[in-house]
Amino acid sequence: MTIYSLPTQDIEFQSLSTSIQIMANPQRLRILCKLGDGEADVQDIANHIGCKQSNTSQQLNMMKNRGILASRKDANHVYYRIHDLRTLKIISMIREVFCPAHHPLK
């Protein structure tokens, strides 16, 4: 069993708490699980999670503003990816435990 050290500074706990709160929303969690496979554009994400593109864009922008996601624009498409490596690791563990059909992220 691996023992992980917990953040010792209040700011690190605040950052961790914010990340967990963001992931606790089912729609955002589905988005993050989709992005665990790699970069995707807004329409692909919206189709995958079964939500309107405008609602999906709002969730994506909120996560981008919090530093969890990064984006790039290519012509008329905006592509998102998980920017925060800690979030990527958490999503990888969630997928491994709750979505065994997915291969763990490398």
N, CA, C and O atoms as a GROMACS GRO file, in nm:
protein
  424
    1MET      N    1   0.084  -0.117   0.000
    1MET     CA    2   0.000   0.000   0.000
    1MET      C    3   0.089   0.124   0.000
    1MET      O    4   0.181   0.135   0.081
    2THR      N    5   0.060   0.216  -0.090
    2THR     CA    6   0.136   0.340  -0.100
    2THR      C    7   0.073   0.444  -0.011
    2THR      O    8  -0.049   0.461  -0.009
    3ILE      N    9   0.155   0.514   0.063
    3ILE     CA   10   0.107   0.622   0.148
    3ILE      C   11   0.142   0.753   0.080
    3ILE      O   12   0.258   0.780   0.050
    4TYR      N   13   0.039   0.834   0.055
    4TYR     CA   14   0.059   0.962  -0.010
    4TYR      C   15   0.065   1.071   0.096
    4TYR      O   16  -0.006   1.065   0.196
    5SER      N   17   0.149   1.168   0.075
    5SER     CA   18   0.155   1.279   0.169
    5SER      C   19   0.046   1.380   0.131
    5SER      O   20   0.029   1.413   0.014
    6LEU      N   21  -0.025   1.426   0.231
    6LEU     CA   22  -0.128   1.525   0.208
    6LEU      C   23  -0.066   1.663   0.202
    6LEU      O   24   0.040   1.687   0.261
    7PRO      N   25  -0.132   1.755   0.130
    7PRO     CA   26  -0.080   1.891   0.126
    7PRO      C   27  -0.072   1.948   0.267
    7PRO      O   28  -0.161   1.924   0.349
    8THR      N   29   0.032   2.022   0.294
    8THR     CA   30   0.050   2.074   0.428
    8THR      C   31   0.017   2.222   0.439
    8THR      O   32   0.000   2.272   0.550
    9GLN      N   33   0.007   2.290   0.331
    9GLN     CA   34  -0.024   2.432   0.336
    9GLN      C   35  -0.172   2.453   0.305
    9GLN      O   36  -0.230   2.380   0.224
   10ASP      N   37  -0.231   2.552   0.369
   10ASP     CA   38  -0.373   2.580   0.350
   10ASP      C   39  -0.409   2.604   0.204
   10ASP      O   40  -0.516   2.561   0.159
   11ILE      N   41  -0.323   2.671   0.131
   11ILE     CA   42  -0.352   2.699  -0.010
   11ILE      C   43  -0.360   2.570  -0.091
   11ILE      O   44  -0.440   2.560  -0.183
   12GLU      N   45  -0.278   2.471  -0.057
   12GLU     CA   46  -0.283   2.343  -0.126
   12GLU      C   47  -0.414   2.270  -0.094
   12GLU      O   48  -0.474   2.208  -0.182
   13PHE      N   49  -0.458   2.278   0.032
   13PHE     CA   50  -0.586   2.218   0.068
   13PHE      C   51  -0.701   2.287  -0.004
   13PHE      O   52  -0.796   2.222  -0.048
   14GLN      N   53  -0.693   2.419  -0.016
   14GLN     CA   54  -0.797   2.494  -0.087
   14GLN      C   55  -0.802   2.453  -0.233
   14GLN      O   56  -0.910   2.434  -0.289
   15SER      N   57  -0.686   2.439  -0.295
   15SER     CA   58  -0.679   2.397  -0.435
   15SER      C   59  -0.737   2.257  -0.453
   15SER      O   60  -0.813   2.232  -0.547
   16LEU      N   61  -0.702   2.167  -0.363
   16LEU     CA   62  -0.754   2.030  -0.368
   16LEU      C   63  -0.906   2.030  -0.350
   16LEU      O   64  -0.977   1.960  -0.422
   17SER      N   65  -0.954   2.107  -0.255
   17SER     CA   66  -1.098   2.115  -0.229
   17SER      C   67  -1.173   2.168  -0.351
   17SER      O   68  -1.280   2.117  -0.386
   18THR      N   69  -1.118   2.270  -0.415
   18THR     CA   70  -1.182   2.327  -0.534
   18THR      C   71  -1.188   2.223  -0.646
   18THR      O   72  -1.290   2.210  -0.714
   19SER      N   73  -1.080   2.150  -0.667
   19SER     CA   74  -1.078   2.047  -0.771
   19SER      C   75  -1.182   1.939  -0.744
   19SER      O   76  -1.252   1.895  -0.836
   20ILE      N   77  -1.193   1.898  -0.620
   20ILE     CA   78  -1.290   1.794  -0.585
   20ILE      C   79  -1.432   1.846  -0.604
   20ILE      O   80  -1.519   1.773  -0.652
   21GLN      N   81  -1.458   1.971  -0.567
   21GLN     CA   82  -1.591   2.029  -0.585
   21GLN      C   83  -1.628   2.034  -0.733
   21GLN      O   84  -1.742   2.006  -0.770
   22ILE      N   85  -1.532   2.068  -0.817
   22ILE     CA   86  -1.558   2.075  -0.960
   22ILE      C   87  -1.590   1.936  -1.014
   22ILE      O   88  -1.683   1.920  -1.094
   23MET      N   89  -1.514   1.837  -0.972
   23MET     CA   90  -1.536   1.701  -1.022
   23MET      C   91  -1.662   1.638  -0.964
   23MET      O   92  -1.712   1.539  -1.019
   24ALA      N   93  -1.716   1.692  -0.855
   24ALA     CA   94  -1.834   1.634  -0.791
   24ALA      C   95  -1.961   1.657  -0.873
   24ALA      O   96  -2.063   1.594  -0.845
   25ASN      N   97  -1.957   1.744  -0.970
   25ASN     CA   98  -2.072   1.768  -1.057
   25ASN      C   99  -2.077   1.660  -1.164
   25ASN      O  100  -1.978   1.640  -1.235
   26PRO      N  101  -2.189   1.589  -1.177
   26PRO     CA  102  -2.195   1.477  -1.273
   26PRO      C  103  -2.161   1.516  -1.418
   26PRO      O  104  -2.092   1.443  -1.488
   27GLN      N  105  -2.210   1.631  -1.462
   27GLN     CA  106  -2.182   1.673  -1.600
   27GLN      C  107  -2.034   1.702  -1.619
   27GLN      O  108  -1.975   1.660  -1.719
   28ARG      N  109  -1.973   1.772  -1.526
   28ARG     CA  110  -1.830   1.802  -1.538
   28ARG      C  111  -1.747   1.675  -1.526
   28ARG      O  112  -1.645   1.661  -1.593
   29LEU      N  113  -1.789   1.583  -1.441
   29LEU     CA  114  -1.718   1.457  -1.428
   29LEU      C  115  -1.723   1.378  -1.558
   29LEU      O  116  -1.622   1.318  -1.598
   30ARG      N  117  -1.838   1.377  -1.624
   30ARG     CA  118  -1.848   1.309  -1.755
   30ARG      C  119  -1.755   1.375  -1.857
   30ARG      O  120  -1.690   1.307  -1.937
   31ILE      N  121  -1.749   1.509  -1.854
   31ILE     CA  122  -1.660   1.581  -1.945
   31ILE      C  123  -1.515   1.541  -1.919
   31ILE      O  124  -1.440   1.512  -2.012
   32LEU      N  125  -1.477   1.541  -1.792
   32LEU     CA  126  -1.338   1.506  -1.757
   32LEU      C  127  -1.305   1.362  -1.795
   32LEU      O  128  -1.195   1.334  -1.841
   33CYS      N  129  -1.400   1.272  -1.775
   33CYS     CA  130  -1.376   1.133  -1.816
   33CYS      C  131  -1.359   1.122  -1.967
   33CYS      O  132  -1.275   1.046  -2.015
   34LYS      N  133  -1.438   1.197  -2.042
   34LYS     CA  134  -1.422   1.200  -2.188
   34LYS      C  135  -1.284   1.253  -2.225
   34LYS      O  136  -1.217   1.197  -2.311
   35LEU      N  137  -1.243   1.362  -2.159
   35LEU     CA  138  -1.113   1.421  -2.190
   35LEU      C  139  -0.997   1.338  -2.139
   35LEU      O  140  -0.882   1.364  -2.175
   36GLY      N  141  -1.025   1.239  -2.055
   36GLY     CA  142  -0.921   1.146  -2.012
   36GLY      C  143  -0.867   1.066  -2.129
   36GLY      O  144  -0.756   1.014  -2.124
   37ASP      N  145  -0.946   1.055  -2.236
   37ASP     CA  146  -0.902   0.987  -2.358
   37ASP      C  147  -0.813   1.075  -2.444
   37ASP      O  148  -0.744   1.027  -2.533
   38GLY      N  149  -0.815   1.206  -2.416
   38GLY     CA  150  -0.736   1.300  -2.494
   38GLY      C  151  -0.821   1.418  -2.537
   38GLY      O  152  -0.937   1.431  -2.499
   39GLU      N  153  -0.762   1.502  -2.615
   39GLU     CA  154  -0.825   1.625  -2.661
   39GLU      C  155  -0.952   1.598  -2.741
   39GLU      O  156  -0.960   1.500  -2.815
   40ALA      N  157  -1.051   1.687  -2.724
   40ALA     CA  158  -1.176   1.674  -2.800
   40ALA      C  159  -1.236   1.813  -2.820
   40ALA      O  160  -1.212   1.904  -2.740
   41ASP      N  161  -1.314   1.828  -2.928
   41ASP     CA  162  -1.378   1.957  -2.950
   41ASP      C  163  -1.513   1.962  -2.878
   41ASP      O  164  -1.566   1.860  -2.833
   42VAL      N  165  -1.566   2.082  -2.867
   42VAL     CA  166  -1.687   2.105  -2.788
   42VAL      C  167  -1.803   2.018  -2.837
   42VAL      O  168  -1.872   1.957  -2.755
   43GLN      N  169  -1.823   2.010  -2.967
   43GLN     CA  170  -1.936   1.932  -3.020
   43GLN      C  171  -1.922   1.784  -2.987
   43GLN      O  172  -2.019   1.719  -2.950
   44ASP      N  173  -1.802   1.732  -2.999
   44ASP     CA  174  -1.778   1.590  -2.967
   44ASP      C  175  -1.806   1.565  -2.819
   44ASP      O  176  -1.866   1.463  -2.783
   45ILE      N  177  -1.763   1.657  -2.733
   45ILE     CA  178  -1.787   1.642  -2.590
   45ILE      C  179  -1.937   1.649  -2.561
   45ILE      O  180  -1.990   1.567  -2.486
   46ALA      N  181  -2.005   1.747  -2.620
   46ALA     CA  182  -2.149   1.762  -2.600
   46ALA      C  183  -2.224   1.637  -2.644
   46ALA      O  184  -2.314   1.590  -2.573
   47ASN      N  185  -2.189   1.582  -2.758
   47ASN     CA  186  -2.252   1.459  -2.806
   47ASN      C  187  -2.226   1.343  -2.711
   47ASN      O  188  -2.315   1.263  -2.683
   48HIS      N  189  -2.103   1.334  -2.662
   48HIS     CA  190  -2.065   1.224  -2.574
   48HIS      C  191  -2.142   1.227  -2.442
   48HIS      O  192  -2.183   1.122  -2.392
   49ILE      N  193  -2.160   1.346  -2.386
   49ILE     CA  194  -2.227   1.354  -2.256
   49ILE      C  195  -2.378   1.375  -2.268
   49ILE      O  196  -2.448   1.376  -2.168
   50GLY      N  197  -2.428   1.393  -2.391
   50GLY     CA  198  -2.572   1.408  -2.413
   50GLY      C  199  -2.626   1.540  -2.361
   50GLY      O  200  -2.731   1.545  -2.298
   51CYS      N  201  -2.554   1.647  -2.390
   51CYS     CA  202  -2.592   1.779  -2.340
   51CYS      C  203  -2.585   1.880  -2.454
   51CYS      O  204  -2.513   1.859  -2.552
   52LYS      N  205  -2.659   1.990  -2.441
   52LYS     CA  206  -2.653   2.096  -2.541
   52LYS      C  207  -2.512   2.155  -2.546
   52LYS      O  208  -2.442   2.160  -2.445
   53GLN      N  209  -2.473   2.198  -2.665
   53GLN     CA  210  -2.340   2.253  -2.682
   53GLN      C  211  -2.321   2.378  -2.596
   53GLN      O  212  -2.213   2.398  -2.542
   54SER      N  213  -2.423   2.462  -2.583
   54SER     CA  214  -2.409   2.584  -2.504
   54SER      C  215  -2.384   2.552  -2.357
   54SER      O  216  -2.301   2.617  -2.293
   55ASN      N  217  -2.455   2.453  -2.302
   55ASN     CA  218  -2.434   2.413  -2.162
   55ASN      C  219  -2.295   2.351  -2.144
   55ASN      O  220  -2.227   2.376  -2.044
   56THR      N  221  -2.255   2.272  -2.241
   56THR     CA  222  -2.122   2.209  -2.236
   56THR      C  223  -2.014   2.316  -2.239
   56THR      O  224  -1.917   2.307  -2.164
   57SER      N  225  -2.030   2.416  -2.324
   57SER     CA  226  -1.932   2.524  -2.334
   57SER      C  227  -1.920   2.600  -2.202
   57SER      O  228  -1.810   2.638  -2.163
   58GLN      N  229  -2.032   2.622  -2.134
   58GLN     CA  230  -2.028   2.690  -2.004
   58GLN      C  231  -1.945   2.610  -1.904
   58GLN      O  232  -1.863   2.666  -1.832
   59GLN      N  233  -1.968   2.479  -1.899
   59GLN     CA  234  -1.893   2.394  -1.806
   59GLN      C  235  -1.745   2.391  -1.842
   59GLN      O  236  -1.659   2.396  -1.754
   60LEU      N  237  -1.715   2.382  -1.971
   60LEU     CA  238  -1.576   2.380  -2.016
   60LEU      C  239  -1.505   2.511  -1.981
   60LEU      O  240  -1.391   2.509  -1.934
   61ASN      N  241  -1.572   2.623  -2.004
   61ASN     CA  242  -1.511   2.752  -1.974
   61ASN      C  243  -1.487   2.768  -1.824
   61ASN      O  244  -1.384   2.824  -1.783
   62MET      N  245  -1.579   2.722  -1.742
   62MET     CA  246  -1.561   2.730  -1.598
   62MET      C  247  -1.438   2.650  -1.555
   62MET      O  248  -1.357   2.698  -1.476
   63MET      N  249  -1.423   2.528  -1.608
   63MET     CA  250  -1.307   2.446  -1.573
   63MET      C  251  -1.178   2.505  -1.629
   63MET      O  252  -1.073   2.494  -1.566
   64LYS      N  253  -1.186   2.568  -1.745
   64LYS     CA  254  -1.068   2.634  -1.802
   64LYS      C  255  -1.026   2.752  -1.715
   64LYS      O  256  -0.908   2.771  -1.689
   65ASN      N  257  -1.124   2.830  -1.670
   65ASN     CA  258  -1.094   2.946  -1.586
   65ASN      C  259  -1.034   2.905  -1.451
   65ASN      O  260  -0.963   2.984  -1.388
   66ARG      N  261  -1.061   2.784  -1.407
   66ARG     CA  262  -1.005   2.734  -1.281
   66ARG      C  263  -0.871   2.664  -1.301
   66ARG      O  264  -0.811   2.615  -1.205
   67GLY      N  265  -0.823   2.658  -1.426
   67GLY     CA  266  -0.692   2.601  -1.454
   67GLY      C  267  -0.690   2.450  -1.471
   67GLY      O  268  -0.583   2.390  -1.477
   68ILE      N  269  -0.807   2.389  -1.477
   68ILE     CA  270  -0.815   2.243  -1.492
   68ILE      C  271  -0.801   2.202  -1.638
   68ILE      O  272  -0.741   2.100  -1.670
   69LEU      N  273  -0.858   2.283  -1.727
   69LEU     CA  274  -0.853   2.254  -1.870
   69LEU      C  275  -0.773   2.360  -1.944
   69LEU      O  276  -0.755   2.472  -1.896
   70ALA      N  277  -0.726   2.323  -2.060
   70ALA     CA  278  -0.664   2.416  -2.154
   70ALA      C  279  -0.737   2.399  -2.287
   70ALA      O  280  -0.798   2.295  -2.312
   71SER      N  281  -0.731   2.500  -2.371
   71SER     CA  282  -0.798   2.490  -2.500
   71SER      C  283  -0.711   2.547  -2.610
   71SER      O  284  -0.616   2.621  -2.585
   72ARG      N  285  -0.747   2.509  -2.730
   72ARG     CA  286  -0.683   2.567  -2.849
   72ARG      C  287  -0.790   2.579  -2.956
   72ARG      O  288  -0.882   2.497  -2.962
   73LYS      N  289  -0.778   2.679  -3.038
   73LYS     CA  290  -0.874   2.701  -3.144
   73LYS      C  291  -0.812   2.662  -3.277
   73LYS      O  292  -0.697   2.697  -3.305
   74ASP      N  293  -0.888   2.591  -3.359
   74ASP     CA  294  -0.845   2.551  -3.491
   74ASP      C  295  -0.962   2.577  -3.585
   74ASP      O  296  -1.061   2.503  -3.585
   75ALA      N  297  -0.950   2.682  -3.665
   75ALA     CA  298  -1.058   2.726  -3.753
   75ALA      C  299  -1.182   2.754  -3.668
   75ALA      O  300  -1.178   2.841  -3.581
   76ASN      N  301  -1.293   2.683  -3.692
   76ASN     CA  302  -1.417   2.706  -3.620
   76ASN      C  303  -1.435   2.613  -3.501
   76ASN      O  304  -1.542   2.611  -3.440
   77HIS      N  305  -1.335   2.537  -3.467
   77HIS     CA  306  -1.345   2.440  -3.359
   77HIS      C  307  -1.256   2.481  -3.242
   77HIS      O  308  -1.145   2.530  -3.260
   78VAL      N  309  -1.308   2.458  -3.120
   78VAL     CA  310  -1.228   2.478  -3.000
   78VAL      C  311  -1.207   2.340  -2.939
   78VAL      O  312  -1.303   2.267  -2.913
   79TYR      N  313  -1.083   2.305  -2.917
   79TYR     CA  314  -1.046   2.176  -2.862
   79TYR      C  315  -1.001   2.194  -2.717
   79TYR      O  316  -0.927   2.287  -2.684
   80TYR      N  317  -1.047   2.103  -2.630
   80TYR     CA  318  -1.012   2.108  -2.489
   80TYR      C  319  -0.933   1.984  -2.450
   80TYR      O  320  -0.947   1.877  -2.509
   81ARG      N  321  -0.850   2.002  -2.348
   81ARG     CA  322  -0.775   1.891  -2.290
   81ARG      C  323  -0.756   1.919  -2.142
   81ARG      O  324  -0.767   2.034  -2.098
   82ILE      N  325  -0.728   1.816  -2.066
   82ILE     CA  326  -0.701   1.834  -1.924
   82ILE      C  327  -0.562   1.893  -1.911
   82ILE      O  328  -0.464   1.837  -1.959
   83HIS      N  329  -0.555   2.007  -1.846
   83HIS     CA  330  -0.429   2.080  -1.831
   83HIS      C  331  -0.361   2.048  -1.698
   83HIS      O  332  -0.238   2.042  -1.690
   84ASP      N  333  -0.441   2.027  -1.595
   84ASP     CA  334  -0.387   2.002  -1.461
   84ASP      C  335  -0.354   1.853  -1.447
   84ASP      O  336  -0.444   1.769  -1.450
   85LEU      N  337  -0.227   1.822  -1.432
   85LEU     CA  338  -0.184   1.681  -1.426
   85LEU      C  339  -0.242   1.607  -1.306
   85LEU      O  340  -0.266   1.487  -1.314
   86ARG      N  341  -0.263   1.678  -1.196
   86ARG     CA  342  -0.323   1.613  -1.078
   86ARG      C  343  -0.465   1.568  -1.110
   86ARG      O  344  -0.507   1.458  -1.071
   87THR      N  345  -0.539   1.651  -1.181
   87THR     CA  346  -0.675   1.615  -1.221
   87THR      C  347  -0.672   1.495  -1.315
   87THR      O  348  -0.755   1.405  -1.304
   88LEU      N  349  -0.577   1.493  -1.407
   88LEU     CA  350  -0.564   1.381  -1.500
   88LEU      C  351  -0.540   1.251  -1.424
   88LEU      O  352  -0.597   1.148  -1.460
   89LYS      N  353  -0.456   1.255  -1.320
   89LYS     CA  354  -0.430   1.136  -1.240
   89LYS      C  355  -0.556   1.091  -1.166
   89LYS      O  356  -0.585   0.971  -1.159
   90ILE      N  357  -0.630   1.186  -1.111
   90ILE     CA  358  -0.754   1.152  -1.040
   90ILE      C  359  -0.854   1.089  -1.135
   90ILE      O  360  -0.917   0.988  -1.103
   91ILE      N  361  -0.870   1.148  -1.253
   91ILE     CA  362  -0.963   1.094  -1.352
   91ILE      C  363  -0.919   0.954  -1.395
   91ILE      O  364  -1.003   0.866  -1.414
   92SER      N  365  -0.791   0.933  -1.410
   92SER     CA  366  -0.739   0.801  -1.444
   92SER      C  367  -0.780   0.697  -1.339
   92SER      O  368  -0.823   0.587  -1.372
   93MET      N  369  -0.764   0.734  -1.211
   93MET     CA  370  -0.802   0.642  -1.103
   93MET      C  371  -0.952   0.617  -1.100
   93MET      O  372  -0.996   0.504  -1.078
   94ILE      N  373  -1.031   0.721  -1.122
   94ILE     CA  374  -1.177   0.706  -1.125
   94ILE      C  375  -1.217   0.611  -1.237
   94ILE      O  376  -1.301   0.523  -1.217
   95ARG      N  377  -1.157   0.629  -1.353
   95ARG     CA  378  -1.192   0.543  -1.466
   95ARG      C  379  -1.150   0.399  -1.440
   95ARG      O  380  -1.220   0.305  -1.478
   96GLU      N  381  -1.036   0.381  -1.377
   96GLU     CA  382  -0.988   0.246  -1.347
   96GLU      C  383  -1.082   0.173  -1.252
   96GLU      O  384  -1.107   0.054  -1.268
   97VAL      N  385  -1.133   0.245  -1.153
   97VAL     CA  386  -1.220   0.184  -1.052
   97VAL      C  387  -1.364   0.171  -1.101
   97VAL      O  388  -1.426   0.065  -1.084
   98PHE      N  389  -1.418   0.276  -1.163
   98PHE     CA  390  -1.560   0.279  -1.196
   98PHE      C  391  -1.591   0.244  -1.341
   98PHE      O  392  -1.706   0.213  -1.373
   99CYS      N  393  -1.493   0.247  -1.427
   99CYS     CA  394  -1.515   0.221  -1.570
   99CYS      C  395  -1.414   0.119  -1.618
   99CYS      O  396  -1.328   0.154  -1.699
  100PRO      N  397  -1.421  -0.006  -1.572
  100PRO     CA  398  -1.318  -0.105  -1.606
  100PRO      C  399  -1.307  -0.130  -1.757
  100PRO      O  400  -1.204  -0.181  -1.802
  101ALA      N  401  -1.408  -0.096  -1.835
  101ALA     CA  402  -1.399  -0.116  -1.980
  101ALA      C  403  -1.296  -0.022  -2.041
  101ALA      O  404  -1.240  -0.052  -2.146
  102HIS      N  405  -1.270   0.093  -1.974
  102HIS     CA  406  -1.167   0.184  -2.021
  102HIS      C  407  -1.033   0.135  -1.976
  102HIS      O  408  -1.017   0.086  -1.864
  103HIS      N  409  -0.937   0.148  -2.063
  103HIS     CA  410  -0.801   0.114  -2.022
  103HIS      C  411  -0.747   0.230  -1.939
  103HIS      O  412  -0.775   0.346  -1.972
  104PRO      N  413  -0.672   0.203  -1.834
  104PRO     CA  414  -0.614   0.312  -1.756
  104PRO      C  415  -0.529   0.402  -1.843
  104PRO      O  416  -0.463   0.356  -1.937
  105LEU      N  417  -0.531   0.530  -1.811
  105LEU     CA  418  -0.450   0.626  -1.886
  105LEU      C  419  -0.304   0.597  -1.863
  105LEU      O  420  -0.265   0.552  -1.755
  106LYS      N  421  -0.226   0.624  -1.960
  106LYS     CA  422  -0.081   0.602  -1.948
  106LYS      C  423  -0.015   0.730  -1.906
  106LYS      O  424   0.107   0.734  -1.890
   0.00000   0.00000   0.00000
